[in-house]
């Protein structure tokens, strides 16, 4: 797969994955977030890297 095509696919998946992750977290919490986004520890992997290397 060419690098450009992989980057485009990762960009598409990143948006969907972020929305899905937030929806799952909201369901687990039972309410909206109480702290501002980004208030926790720093993210170790970028979104695109998390898609390729899930933890």
N, C-alpha and C positions, 0 to 999 in steps of 0.2 A: 504494500500500500504506500503510495507516495506520501511524503511528509506533509504536504499541503492538505491533502485529503484527510489525513489523520488529525491535523489541527482543526479542520472544519468539523469533523465528527466529534472531537472532544469538546469543542465550543458548544455544539448543540446539546450534547449530553450533560454538560456542566449546568446549564440553566435548568433542565428538567430535574437533575439530581438534587440541586440546591432546593428547589421547590418541594420535592418529595421529602427531603430530609427535614425541612422546616415543618411540613405537615405532620410527619411522624412525631417529631418532638412536641408539637402543639398538642397532639392527641395524648401523648404520654403525660404531659404536664396537666392537661385538662383545662388550660387557659392560655392566654397570650403570655409572651415572655415578660418577666418582671424586670430584667436588666436590659440595658441597651445592647444591641448587637455588637459583637467584638469586645465586650467587656471581660471576657474570660481569658484563658491562657492563649498565647500566640499559636497560630495554626502552623504545624510542621510541614505539611505538604500542600501544594497548590491544588485547586479543584481538579484540574486536568490530571495531575499526578495521582490523586486519590482514585480516579476512575480506573487508571491502569494498575495501581497497586493498593487495593482496598486493605484496610486494617481491621 
